[in-house]
Amino acid sequence: MAKIYSKKALASKNLKPKKEVISFLLNYSQALTIVKIEDKSFEIIAN
Amino acid sequence: MADLHIPDALLVKNYVEGNESALGTLIKRHESKIYGFIYSKIADRDISNDIFQDTFIKVIKTLKSNSYNEEGKFLPWVMRISHNLIVDHFRKTKKMPMYRETEEFSIFSIMSDDSLTIEGKMIVDQVEIDLKKLIEELPEDQKEVLVMRMYQDMSFKEISELTNVSINTALGRMRYALMNLRKIIDKHQIILTN
């Protein structure tokens, strides 16, 4: 049988991350506040 | 839909100024490109999701701390972050396979030495000497072309220029040189092998 040397293309145009990931990121972004005091920065996560 | 016409740079600016929905638009706009890029390297949906998430956590932190440099474009910047995280992932998971010799398994079954044995080396040397002797027997014009082609690695174009003949003549001489060599080898029952 003929050997196939070409690799399957893994990249597909319609691949999307999970909805949970997106919603986590949006919530994380809303909750996060970064406060910079002099040369230090503090991350505050609101519950 | 109106969001689609807003350039990335403006969305980034809006987000930095506190418009949280701008981030959603940015993610929606680029999610398949970034996720597809990560998946093309990782080939695992769950790990790709993790790396996608870590990428945007970095993006969010950088934007919120006002450290984002507007010089670059948004998408290439995010891609670079994800690329770095992919490299980190491979670094972390890179494991050297370890083999231990057991009664059923010999380490030498997976290790091999491709170099020639002393006998093999002697045969190769002898073949080389014999072949040179045979080449010496060829007519001068054929010998010249064969030596230039095989030992000096010249192209037929170069050979034809150097010997003042056409490329076809040079090719013909090479062909006759090989035919004559085969004839001599057959005639004298010479075995050239290693």
gemmi code that builds the backbone of each chain (N, CA, C; Angstrom):
import gemmi

chains = {
    "A": [
        ("MET", (0.840, -1.207, 0.000), (0.000, 0.000, 0.000), (0.876, 1.259, 0.000)),
        ("ALA", (0.423, 2.245, -0.675), (1.213, 3.473, -0.773), (1.281, 4.158, 0.583)),
        ("LYS", (2.453, 4.661, 0.888), (2.607, 5.362, 2.154), (2.299, 6.841, 1.940)),
        ("ILE", (1.523, 7.382, 2.846), (1.197, 8.810, 2.721), (2.140, 9.593, 3.613)),
        ("TYR", (2.866, 10.495, 2.996), (3.860, 11.252, 3.752), (3.326, 12.591, 4.238)),
        ("SER", (2.275, 13.050, 3.579), (1.771, 14.375, 3.954), (1.084, 14.308, 5.306)),
        ("LYS", (1.274, 15.350, 6.059), (0.663, 15.402, 7.383), (-0.697, 16.077, 7.285)),
        ("LYS", (-1.578, 15.615, 8.112), (-2.903, 16.222, 8.130), (-2.790, 17.647, 8.653)),
        ("ALA", (-3.454, 18.555, 8.009), (-3.421, 19.934, 8.496), (-4.258, 20.022, 9.756)),
        ("LEU", (-3.629, 20.464, 10.825), (-4.352, 20.520, 12.093), (-5.186, 21.790, 12.218)),
        ("ALA", (-4.717, 22.817, 11.594), (-5.402, 24.097, 11.744), (-6.714, 24.103, 10.974)),
        ("SER", (-7.758, 24.359, 11.686), (-9.052, 24.466, 11.027), (-9.589, 25.859, 11.286)),
        ("LYS", (-10.278, 26.393, 10.309), (-10.689, 27.794, 10.442), (-11.774, 28.012, 11.491)),
        ("ASN", (-12.565, 26.968, 11.726), (-13.706, 27.186, 12.605), (-13.509, 26.714, 14.032)),
        ("LEU", (-12.267, 26.520, 14.405), (-12.016, 26.102, 15.781), (-12.223, 27.278, 16.723)),
        ("LYS", (-12.946, 26.988, 17.787), (-13.173, 28.058, 18.757), (-12.946, 27.533, 20.164)),
        ("PRO", (-12.521, 28.398, 21.064), (-12.368, 27.938, 22.446), (-13.735, 27.694, 23.083)),
        ("LYS", (-13.722, 27.012, 24.212), (-14.979, 26.709, 24.923), (-15.657, 27.992, 25.388)),
        ("LYS", (-16.982, 27.930, 25.447), (-17.735, 29.105, 25.929), (-17.370, 29.443, 27.363)),
        ("GLU", (-17.107, 28.378, 28.139), (-16.760, 28.585, 29.545), (-15.478, 29.418, 29.675)),
        ("VAL", (-14.553, 29.174, 28.770), (-13.281, 29.908, 28.807), (-13.541, 31.385, 28.558)),
        ("ILE", (-14.359, 31.657, 27.525), (-14.658, 33.052, 27.192), (-15.371, 33.738, 28.362)),
        ("SER", (-16.349, 33.036, 28.938), (-17.104, 33.691, 30.004), (-16.217, 33.876, 31.238)),
        ("PHE", (-15.319, 32.919, 31.479), (-14.370, 33.096, 32.589), (-13.527, 34.345, 32.370)),
        ("LEU", (-13.039, 34.493, 31.142), (-12.156, 35.628, 30.847), (-12.886, 36.955, 31.032)),
        ("LEU", (-14.140, 37.003, 30.553), (-14.893, 38.253, 30.683), (-15.173, 38.577, 32.147)),
        ("ASN", (-15.516, 37.522, 32.921), (-15.761, 37.734, 34.350), (-14.477, 38.135, 35.076)),
        ("TYR", (-13.399, 37.468, 34.707), (-12.102, 37.767, 35.330), (-11.723, 39.221, 35.063)),
        ("SER", (-11.948, 39.619, 33.826), (-11.614, 40.989, 33.453), (-12.430, 42.002, 34.250)),
        ("GLN", (-13.720, 41.678, 34.449), (-14.571, 42.611, 35.200), (-14.147, 42.681, 36.660)),
        ("ALA", (-13.722, 41.529, 37.178), (-13.400, 41.474, 38.602), (-12.038, 42.064, 38.917)),
        ("LEU", (-11.164, 42.086, 37.913), (-9.775, 42.475, 38.181), (-9.556, 43.990, 38.150)),
        ("THR", (-8.894, 44.416, 39.166), (-8.453, 45.815, 39.163), (-6.962, 45.807, 39.495)),
        ("ILE", (-6.215, 46.538, 38.732), (-4.792, 46.602, 39.050), (-4.469, 48.010, 39.520)),
        ("VAL", (-3.906, 48.034, 40.699), (-3.566, 49.338, 41.273), (-2.050, 49.460, 41.302)),
        ("LYS", (-1.568, 50.547, 40.766), (-0.119, 50.760, 40.775), (0.228, 51.798, 41.819)),
        ("ILE", (1.101, 51.393, 42.724), (1.567, 52.350, 43.722), (3.086, 52.402, 43.617)),
        ("GLU", (3.573, 53.530, 43.255), (4.993, 53.715, 42.930), (5.423, 52.652, 41.913)),
        ("ASP", (6.421, 51.816, 42.270), (6.837, 50.850, 41.261), (6.211, 49.473, 41.489)),
        ("LYS", (5.271, 49.409, 42.417), (4.637, 48.113, 42.682), (3.209, 48.121, 42.128)),
        ("SER", (2.758, 46.945, 41.649), (1.362, 46.891, 41.227), (0.624, 45.813, 42.004)),
        ("PHE", (-0.610, 46.119, 42.361), (-1.407, 45.186, 43.149), (-2.620, 44.751, 42.330)),
        ("GLU", (-2.866, 43.438, 42.373), (-4.023, 42.926, 41.675), (-5.148, 42.706, 42.668)),
        ("ILE", (-6.282, 43.316, 42.410), (-7.407, 43.136, 43.311), (-8.503, 42.420, 42.542)),
        ("ILE", (-8.950, 41.287, 43.079), (-10.047, 40.562, 42.429), (-11.300, 40.713, 43.258)),
        ("ALA", (-12.306, 41.339, 42.693), (-13.574, 41.524, 43.393), (-14.390, 40.240, 43.294)),
        ("ASN", (-15.065, 39.900, 44.357), (-15.854, 38.677, 44.319), (-17.190, 38.911, 43.652)),
    ],
    "B": [
        ("MET", (-23.407, 44.602, 15.662), (-22.731, 44.546, 14.374), (-21.798, 45.732, 14.162)),
        ("ALA", (-22.195, 46.869, 14.774), (-21.400, 48.080, 14.594), (-19.970, 47.875, 15.111)),
        ("ASP", (-19.847, 46.937, 16.104), (-18.546, 46.662, 16.686), (-17.529, 46.196, 15.653)),
        ("LEU", (-18.040, 45.543, 14.603), (-17.140, 44.963, 13.600), (-16.324, 46.025, 12.882)),
        ("HIS", (-16.827, 47.250, 12.856), (-16.120, 48.292, 12.122), (-15.140, 49.084, 12.977)),
        ("ILE", (-15.184, 48.808, 14.270), (-14.270, 49.542, 15.152), (-12.899, 48.884, 15.086)),
        ("PRO", (-11.850, 49.639, 14.783), (-10.519, 49.020, 14.726), (-10.063, 48.511, 16.087)),
        ("ASP", (-9.164, 47.532, 16.042), (-8.653, 46.927, 17.283), (-8.087, 47.976, 18.231)),
        ("ALA", (-7.312, 48.889, 17.656), (-6.631, 49.883, 18.487), (-7.636, 50.691, 19.320)),
        ("LEU", (-8.770, 51.006, 18.682), (-9.788, 51.793, 19.393), (-10.456, 50.968, 20.485)),
        ("LEU", (-10.705, 49.684, 20.154), (-11.303, 48.794, 21.151), (-10.378, 48.637, 22.351)),
        ("VAL", (-9.079, 48.513, 22.060), (-8.106, 48.394, 23.146), (-8.152, 49.651, 24.011)),
        ("LYS", (-8.196, 50.784, 23.344), (-8.229, 52.068, 24.067), (-9.490, 52.147, 24.952)),
        ("ASN", (-10.632, 51.766, 24.350), (-11.885, 51.779, 25.113), (-11.809, 50.862, 26.322)),
        ("TYR", (-11.218, 49.681, 26.109), (-11.115, 48.706, 27.194), (-10.240, 49.255, 28.314)),
        ("VAL", (-9.117, 49.833, 27.926), (-8.210, 50.391, 28.940), (-8.917, 51.496, 29.726)),
        ("GLU", (-9.811, 52.204, 29.038), (-10.531, 53.292, 29.719), (-11.727, 52.788, 30.527)),
        ("GLY", (-11.946, 51.498, 30.529), (-12.968, 50.934, 31.398), (-14.175, 50.318, 30.708)),
        ("ASN", (-14.181, 50.289, 29.380), (-15.316, 49.692, 28.683), (-15.102, 48.179, 28.569)),
        ("GLU", (-15.714, 47.432, 29.484), (-15.474, 45.982, 29.553), (-15.950, 45.244, 28.305)),
        ("SER", (-16.998, 45.750, 27.672), (-17.536, 45.016, 26.514), (-16.569, 45.018, 25.326)),
        ("ALA", (-15.642, 45.980, 25.319), (-14.657, 46.025, 24.227), (-13.805, 44.758, 24.208)),
        ("LEU", (-13.546, 44.218, 25.416), (-12.743, 42.993, 25.480), (-13.493, 41.832, 24.823)),
        ("GLY", (-14.800, 41.760, 25.106), (-15.618, 40.710, 24.489), (-15.557, 40.786, 22.974)),
        ("THR", (-15.610, 41.999, 22.444), (-15.555, 42.178, 20.991), (-14.206, 41.729, 20.445)),
        ("LEU", (-13.148, 42.116, 21.158), (-11.802, 41.725, 20.714), (-11.638, 40.210, 20.718)),
        ("ILE", (-12.119, 39.584, 21.784), (-11.989, 38.117, 21.872), (-12.789, 37.463, 20.758)),
        ("LYS", (-14.021, 37.923, 20.587), (-14.890, 37.336, 19.564), (-14.258, 37.476, 18.175)),
        ("ARG", (-13.666, 38.630, 17.934), (-13.079, 38.904, 16.620), (-11.896, 37.992, 16.311)),
        ("HIS", (-11.100, 37.708, 17.325), (-9.853, 36.981, 17.061), (-9.796, 35.572, 17.634)),
        ("GLU", (-10.872, 35.130, 18.299), (-10.795, 33.847, 19.021), (-10.424, 32.673, 18.117)),
        ("SER", (-11.041, 32.617, 16.921), (-10.767, 31.426, 16.101), (-9.352, 31.444, 15.537)),
        ("LYS", (-8.847, 32.636, 15.230), (-7.463, 32.724, 14.735), (-6.471, 32.295, 15.814)),
        ("ILE", (-6.675, 32.843, 17.012), (-5.733, 32.557, 18.092), (-5.868, 31.106, 18.559)),
        ("TYR", (-7.124, 30.676, 18.731), (-7.328, 29.300, 19.190), (-6.838, 28.310, 18.121)),
        ("GLY", (-7.119, 28.609, 16.866), (-6.675, 27.741, 15.759), (-5.165, 27.640, 15.715)),
        ("PHE", (-4.513, 28.778, 15.965), (-3.039, 28.799, 15.986), (-2.508, 27.904, 17.106)),
        ("ILE", (-3.117, 28.049, 18.286), (-2.659, 27.250, 19.431), (-2.915, 25.759, 19.150)),
        ("TYR", (-4.113, 25.478, 18.660), (-4.474, 24.071, 18.414), (-3.573, 23.438, 17.347)),
        ("SER", (-3.172, 24.254, 16.373), (-2.316, 23.709, 15.315), (-0.974, 23.233, 15.856)),
        ("LYS", (-0.568, 23.817, 16.991), (0.708, 23.414, 17.585), (0.521, 22.331, 18.649)),
        ("ILE", (-0.580, 22.413, 19.388), (-0.760, 21.546, 20.547), (-1.515, 20.258, 20.199)),
        ("ALA", (-2.508, 20.389, 19.315), (-3.329, 19.242, 18.891), (-4.075, 18.578, 20.048)),
        ("ASP", (-4.461, 19.371, 21.009), (-5.260, 18.863, 22.120), (-6.218, 19.980, 22.536)),
        ("ARG", (-7.517, 19.674, 22.481), (-8.510, 20.728, 22.714), (-8.411, 21.321, 24.117)),
        ("ASP", (-8.264, 20.449, 25.118), (-8.260, 20.956, 26.495), (-7.041, 21.830, 26.792)),
        ("ILE", (-5.877, 21.334, 26.370), (-4.661, 22.125, 26.618), (-4.720, 23.432, 25.830)),
        ("SER", (-5.268, 23.350, 24.617), (-5.404, 24.571, 23.811), (-6.301, 25.591, 24.508)),
        ("ASN", (-7.392, 25.093, 25.134), (-8.261, 25.998, 25.894), (-7.506, 26.644, 27.050)),
        ("ASP", (-6.696, 25.838, 27.725), (-5.915, 26.376, 28.848), (-4.962, 27.465, 28.376)),
        ("ILE", (-4.288, 27.182, 27.269), (-3.307, 28.163, 26.780), (-4.018, 29.419, 26.272)),
        ("PHE", (-5.170, 29.232, 25.646), (-5.963, 30.379, 25.197), (-6.334, 31.246, 26.398)),
        ("GLN", (-6.770, 30.572, 27.457), (-7.158, 31.302, 28.669), (-5.969, 32.046, 29.275)),
        ("ASP", (-4.846, 31.355, 29.393), (-3.650, 31.991, 29.960), (-3.198, 33.178, 29.101)),
        ("THR", (-3.350, 33.015, 27.785), (-2.970, 34.109, 26.885), (-3.772, 35.359, 27.210)),
        ("PHE", (-5.095, 35.179, 27.326), (-5.918, 36.367, 27.565), (-5.804, 36.889, 28.991)),
        ("ILE", (-5.447, 36.029, 29.927), (-5.204, 36.535, 31.278), (-4.016, 37.501, 31.228)),
        ("LYS", (-2.995, 37.120, 30.460), (-1.835, 38.014, 30.298), (-2.241, 39.295, 29.609)),
        ("VAL", (-3.086, 39.148, 28.566), (-3.549, 40.320, 27.820), (-4.287, 41.272, 28.759)),
        ("ILE", (-5.209, 40.700, 29.546), (-6.015, 41.520, 30.457), (-5.121, 42.236, 31.473)),
        ("LYS", (-4.203, 41.460, 32.054), (-3.320, 42.062, 33.070), (-2.477, 43.186, 32.470)),
        ("THR", (-1.962, 42.932, 31.271), (-1.117, 43.954, 30.649), (-1.922, 45.208, 30.331)),
        ("LEU", (-3.112, 45.011, 29.786), (-3.928, 46.169, 29.420), (-4.372, 46.935, 30.662)),
        ("LYS", (-4.780, 46.173, 31.694), (-5.275, 46.842, 32.906), (-4.166, 47.572, 33.657)),
        ("SER", (-2.934, 47.104, 33.503), (-1.854, 47.805, 34.209), (-1.219, 48.888, 33.329)),
        ("ASN", (-1.884, 49.160, 32.221), (-1.431, 50.210, 31.296), (-0.027, 49.971, 30.742)),
        ("SER", (0.361, 48.683, 30.640), (1.707, 48.408, 30.129), (1.701, 48.096, 28.640)),
        ("TYR", (0.525, 48.139, 28.040), (0.459, 47.795, 26.615), (1.054, 48.916, 25.776)),
        ("ASN", (1.907, 48.468, 24.870), (2.578, 49.419, 23.995), (1.814, 49.499, 22.678)),
        ("GLU", (1.283, 50.637, 22.384), (0.408, 50.765, 21.219), (1.158, 50.662, 19.883)),
        ("GLU", (2.469, 50.613, 19.953), (3.253, 50.559, 18.712), (2.885, 49.385, 17.825)),
        ("GLY", (2.738, 48.240, 18.461), (2.445, 47.042, 17.678), (0.964, 46.897, 17.421)),
        ("LYS", (0.608, 45.899, 16.599), (-0.803, 45.610, 16.360), (-1.291, 44.638, 17.427)),
        ("PHE", (-2.557, 44.687, 17.703), (-3.111, 43.865, 18.774), (-2.972, 42.366, 18.502)),
        ("LEU", (-3.450, 41.915, 17.331), (-3.444, 40.477, 17.054), (-2.033, 39.859, 17.063)),
        ("PRO", (-1.054, 40.464, 16.347), (0.293, 39.875, 16.420), (0.847, 39.822, 17.833)),
        ("TRP", (0.479, 40.827, 18.629), (0.937, 40.851, 20.018), (0.350, 39.664, 20.794)),
        ("VAL", (-0.953, 39.445, 20.632), (-1.598, 38.321, 21.325), (-1.033, 36.988, 20.819)),
        ("MET", (-0.809, 36.930, 19.514), (-0.241, 35.703, 18.940), (1.131, 35.414, 19.539)),
        ("ARG", (1.896, 36.468, 19.750), (3.233, 36.280, 20.308), (3.152, 35.754, 21.740)),
        ("ILE", (2.183, 36.303, 22.480), (2.000, 35.811, 23.857), (1.642, 34.329, 23.819)),
        ("SER", (0.698, 33.961, 22.935), (0.290, 32.556, 22.898), (1.450, 31.678, 22.425)),
        ("HIS", (2.230, 32.208, 21.493), (3.395, 31.442, 21.020), (4.358, 31.159, 22.170)),
        ("ASN", (4.606, 32.192, 22.983), (5.511, 32.003, 24.126), (4.960, 30.976, 25.109)),
        ("LEU", (3.635, 31.021, 25.306), (3.030, 30.065, 26.235), (3.098, 28.639, 25.678)),
        ("ILE", (2.977, 28.525, 24.361), (3.095, 27.201, 23.726), (4.508, 26.649, 23.954)),
        ("VAL", (5.503, 27.522, 23.755), (6.891, 27.105, 23.972), (7.082, 26.663, 25.424)),
        ("ASP", (6.519, 27.461, 26.359), (6.604, 27.101, 27.789), (5.979, 25.737, 28.044)),
        ("HIS", (4.818, 25.523, 27.404), (4.116, 24.251, 27.595), (4.990, 23.080, 27.158)),
        ("PHE", (5.607, 23.221, 25.981), (6.449, 22.131, 25.492), (7.676, 21.936, 26.373)),
        ("ARG", (8.194, 23.038, 26.891), (9.340, 22.937, 27.779), (8.989, 22.157, 29.044)),
        ("LYS", (7.792, 22.454, 29.582), (7.368, 21.797, 30.819), (7.109, 20.317, 30.624)),
        ("THR", (6.494, 19.992, 29.489), (6.078, 18.597, 29.308), (7.144, 17.736, 28.635)),
        ("LYS", (8.234, 18.385, 28.246), (9.264, 17.623, 27.539), (9.885, 16.598, 28.480)),
        ("LYS", (9.717, 15.364, 28.107), (10.292, 14.317, 28.951), (11.218, 13.465, 28.110)),
        ("MET", (12.339, 13.168, 28.657), (13.252, 12.275, 27.955), (12.787, 10.843, 28.207)),
        ("PRO", (12.559, 10.080, 27.160), (12.156, 8.689, 27.408), (13.311, 7.932, 28.056)),
        ("MET", (12.950, 7.163, 29.073), (14.017, 6.441, 29.750), (13.859, 4.933, 29.541)),
        ("TYR", (14.914, 4.293, 29.174), (14.874, 2.854, 28.941), (15.745, 2.156, 29.972)),
        ("ARG", (15.221, 1.081, 30.474), (15.993, 0.294, 31.423), (16.144, -1.108, 30.857)),
        ("GLU", (17.335, -1.630, 30.965), (17.568, -2.964, 30.406), (16.953, -4.030, 31.325)),
        ("THR", (16.159, -4.922, 30.708), (15.590, -6.036, 31.465), (15.985, -7.325, 30.747)),
        ("GLU", (15.491, -8.438, 31.287), (15.839, -9.716, 30.665), (15.235, -9.830, 29.271)),
        ("GLU", (14.004, -9.300, 29.121), (13.342, -9.415, 27.810), (13.777, -8.320, 26.851)),
        ("PHE", (14.269, -7.241, 27.416), (14.540, -6.077, 26.579), (16.019, -5.689, 26.663)),
        ("SER", (16.654, -5.700, 25.541), (18.054, -5.311, 25.532), (18.172, -3.890, 25.018)),
        ("ILE", (18.957, -3.113, 25.720), (19.141, -1.718, 25.329), (19.693, -1.608, 23.908)),
        ("PHE", (20.441, -2.651, 23.509), (21.060, -2.588, 22.174), (20.064, -2.817, 21.047)),
        ("SER", (18.835, -3.225, 21.399), (17.839, -3.396, 20.337), (17.358, -2.057, 19.804)),
        ("ILE", (17.536, -1.005, 20.600), (17.147, 0.311, 20.095), (18.356, 1.194, 19.796)),
        ("MET", (19.529, 0.691, 20.148), (20.732, 1.468, 19.840), (21.473, 0.767, 18.715)),
        ("SER", (21.944, 1.518, 17.779), (22.729, 0.867, 16.738), (23.883, 1.767, 16.326)),
        ("ASP", (24.897, 1.135, 15.817), (26.070, 1.866, 15.360), (26.147, 1.695, 13.851)),
        ("ASP", (25.929, 2.804, 13.145), (25.883, 2.714, 11.685), (27.264, 2.724, 11.039)),
        ("SER", (28.291, 3.007, 11.825), (29.606, 3.103, 11.178), (30.100, 1.716, 10.759)),
        ("LEU", (30.962, 1.724, 9.772), (31.423, 0.456, 9.213), (32.368, -0.274, 10.161)),
        ("THR", (32.379, -1.575, 10.027), (33.341, -2.346, 10.803), (34.697, -2.214, 10.115)),
        ("ILE", (35.742, -2.712, 10.757), (37.077, -2.638, 10.156), (37.065, -3.350, 8.802)),
        ("GLU", (36.413, -4.510, 8.777), (36.342, -5.264, 7.525), (35.631, -4.445, 6.445)),
        ("GLY", (34.510, -3.834, 6.840), (33.743, -3.013, 5.896), (34.576, -1.881, 5.332)),
        ("LYS", (35.353, -1.244, 6.234), (36.205, -0.122, 5.810), (37.254, -0.592, 4.806)),
        ("MET", (37.832, -1.760, 5.085), (38.852, -2.296, 4.179), (38.249, -2.580, 2.803)),
        ("ILE", (37.019, -3.111, 2.814), (36.360, -3.418, 1.536), (36.110, -2.132, 0.741)),
        ("VAL", (35.609, -1.114, 1.463), (35.340, 0.161, 0.783), (36.625, 0.717, 0.167)),
        ("ASP", (37.716, 0.673, 0.945), (38.992, 1.177, 0.434), (39.445, 0.389, -0.791)),
        ("GLN", (39.274, -0.925, -0.722), (39.708, -1.780, -1.826), (38.885, -1.491, -3.091)),
        ("VAL", (37.579, -1.325, -2.902), (36.698, -1.026, -4.027), (37.127, 0.283, -4.692)),
        ("GLU", (37.449, 1.255, -3.847), (37.872, 2.564, -4.345), (39.149, 2.436, -5.190)),
        ("ILE", (40.086, 1.649, -4.681), (41.361, 1.455, -5.407), (41.105, 0.751, -6.746)),
        ("ASP", (40.273, -0.306, -6.700), (39.959, -1.061, -7.926), (39.283, -0.159, -8.957)),
        ("LEU", (38.346, 0.646, -8.468), (37.592, 1.506, -9.379), (38.527, 2.515, -10.060)),
        ("LYS", (39.464, 3.067, -9.288), (40.406, 4.039, -9.864), (41.255, 3.383, -10.955)),
        ("LYS", (41.612, 2.135, -10.709), (42.397, 1.401, -11.708), (41.581, 1.227, -12.986)),
        ("LEU", (40.315, 0.903, -12.807), (39.435, 0.696, -13.965), (39.257, 1.989, -14.754)),
        ("ILE", (39.099, 3.101, -14.014), (38.916, 4.393, -14.685), (40.141, 4.734, -15.540)),
        ("GLU", (41.305, 4.343, -15.034), (42.541, 4.605, -15.780), (42.541, 3.926, -17.148)),
        ("GLU", (41.763, 2.857, -17.266), (41.712, 2.114, -18.524), (40.854, 2.798, -19.596)),
        ("LEU", (40.068, 3.780, -19.174), (39.126, 4.429, -20.111), (39.862, 5.342, -21.092)),
        ("PRO", (39.250, 5.566, -22.278), (39.822, 6.558, -23.199), (39.888, 7.927, -22.520)),
        ("GLU", (40.855, 8.733, -22.903), (41.144, 10.000, -22.226), (39.922, 10.924, -22.118)),
        ("ASP", (39.180, 11.105, -23.258), (38.050, 12.054, -23.220), (36.954, 11.590, -22.256)),
        ("GLN", (36.711, 10.283, -22.207), (35.676, 9.762, -21.299), (36.141, 9.850, -19.840)),
        ("LYS", (37.396, 9.524, -19.634), (37.957, 9.561, -18.279), (37.846, 10.984, -17.702)),
        ("GLU", (38.189, 11.939, -18.561), (38.173, 13.351, -18.153), (36.781, 13.774, -17.641)),
        ("VAL", (35.754, 13.437, -18.444), (34.384, 13.808, -18.063), (33.977, 13.096, -16.774)),
        ("LEU", (34.254, 11.804, -16.704), (33.843, 11.034, -15.522), (34.509, 11.556, -14.244)),
        ("VAL", (35.797, 11.859, -14.334), (36.511, 12.351, -13.142), (35.953, 13.706, -12.708)),
        ("MET", (35.717, 14.565, -13.697), (35.182, 15.897, -13.346), (33.805, 15.776, -12.697)),
        ("ARG", (32.998, 14.865, -13.259), (31.624, 14.735, -12.749), (31.582, 14.056, -11.381)),
        ("MET", (32.256, 12.906, -11.268), (32.122, 12.097, -10.053), (33.068, 12.519, -8.931)),
        ("TYR", (34.276, 12.908, -9.276), (35.240, 13.212, -8.214), (35.357, 14.699, -7.919)),
        ("GLN", (35.111, 15.515, -8.940), (35.205, 16.962, -8.691), (33.832, 17.604, -8.573)),
        ("ASP", (32.802, 16.798, -8.696), (31.426, 17.244, -8.491), (31.043, 18.450, -9.356)),
        ("MET", (31.499, 18.430, -10.594), (31.169, 19.547, -11.493), (29.891, 19.237, -12.263)),
        ("SER", (29.186, 20.281, -12.660), (27.970, 20.063, -13.449), (28.378, 19.820, -14.909)),
        ("PHE", (27.447, 19.239, -15.677), (27.776, 18.995, -17.088), (27.999, 20.306, -17.845)),
        ("LYS", (27.356, 21.345, -17.377), (27.539, 22.652, -18.011), (28.994, 23.115, -17.820)),
        ("GLU", (29.472, 22.992, -16.583), (30.851, 23.392, -16.287), (31.845, 22.529, -17.060)),
        ("ILE", (31.532, 21.231, -17.101), (32.434, 20.308, -17.803), (32.512, 20.685, -19.289)),
        ("SER", (31.338, 20.960, -19.877), (31.320, 21.277, -21.314), (32.089, 22.565, -21.592)),
        ("GLU", (31.995, 23.532, -20.669), (32.724, 24.789, -20.855), (34.236, 24.574, -20.744)),
        ("LEU", (34.618, 23.755, -19.777), (36.048, 23.515, -19.551), (36.698, 22.692, -20.657)),
        ("THR", (35.920, 21.764, -21.218), (36.512, 20.868, -22.221), (36.202, 21.322, -23.652)),
        ("ASN", (35.514, 22.470, -23.748), (35.173, 23.034, -25.061), (34.352, 22.097, -25.937)),
        ("VAL", (33.395, 21.430, -25.324), (32.464, 20.605, -26.113), (31.044, 20.987, -25.691)),
        ("SER", (30.052, 20.513, -26.441), (28.663, 20.826, -26.063), (28.272, 19.955, -24.862)),
        ("ILE", (27.194, 20.385, -24.215), (26.726, 19.610, -23.051), (26.370, 18.187, -23.492)),
        ("ASN", (25.733, 18.073, -24.661), (25.344, 16.747, -25.147), (26.549, 15.833, -25.359)),
        ("THR", (27.632, 16.407, -25.855), (28.852, 15.600, -26.039), (29.384, 15.132, -24.691)),
        ("ALA", (29.375, 16.063, -23.727), (29.846, 15.700, -22.389), (28.974, 14.587, -21.803)),
        ("LEU", (27.647, 14.732, -21.978), (26.718, 13.702, -21.480), (26.996, 12.361, -22.166)),
        ("GLY", (27.221, 12.428, -23.480), (27.501, 11.214, -24.247), (28.773, 10.536, -23.770)),
        ("ARG", (29.802, 11.357, -23.515), (31.083, 10.791, -23.038), (30.913, 10.120, -21.679)),
        ("MET", (30.102, 10.738, -20.842), (29.842, 10.155, -19.516), (29.143, 8.804, -19.683)),
        ("ARG", (28.178, 8.787, -20.601), (27.417, 7.560, -20.833), (28.344, 6.449, -21.330)),
        ("TYR", (29.198, 6.795, -22.293), (30.127, 5.787, -22.812), (31.134, 5.357, -21.749)),
        ("ALA", (31.539, 6.311, -20.912), (32.480, 5.974, -19.838), (31.867, 4.910, -18.931)),
        ("LEU", (30.599, 5.119, -18.546), (29.932, 4.158, -17.653), (29.748, 2.806, -18.340)),
        ("MET", (29.345, 2.866, -19.641), (29.152, 1.613, -20.383), (30.458, 0.832, -20.472)),
        ("ASN", (31.542, 1.544, -20.759), (32.839, 0.879, -20.868), (33.288, 0.295, -19.544)),
        ("LEU", (33.036, 1.042, -18.461), (33.393, 0.522, -17.137), (32.658, -0.784, -16.860)),
        ("ARG", (31.341, -0.779, -17.174), (30.541, -1.996, -16.953), (31.087, -3.158, -17.790)),
        ("LYS", (31.478, -2.820, -19.017), (32.013, -3.866, -19.904), (33.269, -4.491, -19.299)),
        ("ILE", (34.178, -3.613, -18.827), (35.437, -4.121, -18.242), (35.131, -4.974, -17.005)),
        ("ILE", (34.183, -4.495, -16.209), (33.840, -5.224, -14.979), (33.273, -6.608, -15.319)),
        ("ASP", (32.368, -6.636, -16.319), (31.775, -7.925, -16.733), (32.835, -8.863, -17.293)),
        ("LYS", (33.675, -8.288, -18.143), (34.680, -9.099, -18.840), (35.641, -9.785, -17.859)),
        ("HIS", (36.043, -9.020, -16.837), (37.028, -9.577, -15.903), (36.393, -10.129, -14.634)),
        ("GLN", (35.030, -10.190, -14.659), (34.301, -10.749, -13.503), (34.726, -10.074, -12.195)),
        ("ILE", (34.801, -8.757, -12.242), (35.217, -8.027, -11.033), (33.982, -7.784, -10.160)),
        ("ILE", (34.126, -8.043, -8.889), (32.992, -7.777, -7.990), (33.297, -6.525, -7.175)),
        ("LEU", (32.533, -5.492, -7.459), (32.685, -4.246, -6.693), (31.517, -4.172, -5.726)),
        ("THR", (31.745, -4.473, -4.504), (30.640, -4.385, -3.546), (31.194, -4.163, -2.145)),
        ("ASN", (30.315, -3.705, -1.259), (30.740, -3.613, 0.136), (29.575, -3.909, 1.070)),
    ],
}
model = gemmi.Model(1)
for chain_id, residues in chains.items():
    chain = gemmi.Chain(chain_id)
    for i, (resn, *xyz) in enumerate(residues, 1):
        res = gemmi.Residue()
        res.name, res.seqid = resn, gemmi.SeqId(i, " ")
        for name, pos in zip(("N", "CA", "C"), xyz):
            atom = gemmi.Atom()
            atom.name, atom.element = name, gemmi.Element(name[0])
            atom.pos, atom.b_iso = gemmi.Position(*pos), 0.0
            res.add_atom(atom)
        chain.add_residue(res)
    model.add_chain(chain)
structure = gemmi.Structure()
structure.add_model(model)
structure.setup_entities()
